[in-house]
Amino acid sequence: MIAYPHIIAHRCGGALAPENSLAGLTIAARLGCRAVEFDVMLSADGVPLLIHDETLERTTTGRGRVAEMTLAEIRRFDAGGLHHPAFAVAPAPTFSEAMAECRRLSLWPNIEIKPATGHDESTGETVARWLGEHWNGTGVISSFSEKSALAARRVLPQFPQALLVEQLPDDWQAQLERRGAIALHLAAEYLTPRQAAALNDAGVIWAAYTVNDHATGARLFGLGASAVFTDRPDLWSPAEM
């Protein structure tokens, strides 16, 4: 059974640094965090990079759709200064750069495959292929896209996957089996104690997102959570991580 670190920095800990950034990885590690989560999407030329939205406007100084721009075009824009001027000027990192930092900082990565519309299978395949060729560490893949998850599974069947949902579906056991998933990630706000008990009784590893106060985290751990995702890893001590 895979061991989950208790505190996972959501989008690299996006309240403390630009989300999905190398700076976020560094800050999370300095706080004592042992695990991070980030989103991976493909550029028009098929390069996996860290970004959440299908468009550039919210997190960078650029405009346009990620899937319609090359990596070189996307990297012309700053992906740090909109969070705080102290983080300017930094381009959106590639998946390869982020994984190199995870290796350097000994961070456990939750790689969320975040495909642009119509690119589900190619994104899953690309991420899994990179992992198979370059990564021999631990971690887990997750995705709201079943097509992405199954494509990654076909390329790299041995790499652990987690079923990612918002609310716990009635057929969660069938979905876990269909994906070959070893864990389940779901939104903390919708989880009921009865659902948590059902997951525990089935021996399922589960983690809840996005938890930005210590009291909620304590409640979830009391219900049996293996981990929580947070934008504020600074709210937990290194001993709790």
DADAPE-V10965 format. One record per helix or strand. SS is the DSSP state (2 for helix, 1 for strand). FROM is the first residue (numbers start at 1). LEN is the number of residues. If there is no record, write none. Layout:
{{SS | FROM | LEN} {SS | FROM | LEN}}
This chain:
{{1 | 7 | 3} {2 | 10 | 3} {2 | 22 | 9} {1 | 35 | 8} {1 | 48 | 3} {1 | 55 | 1} {1 | 65 | 1} {2 | 66 | 3} {2 | 71 | 4} {2 | 85 | 3} {1 | 94 | 1} {2 | 95 | 11} {1 | 108 | 6} {2 | 120 | 15} {1 | 139 | 5} {2 | 146 | 10} {1 | 161 | 4} {2 | 172 | 8} {1 | 183 | 5} {2 | 188 | 3} {2 | 193 | 9} {1 | 205 | 5} {2 | 214 | 10} {1 | 227 | 4} {2 | 233 | 3} {2 | 238 | 3}}
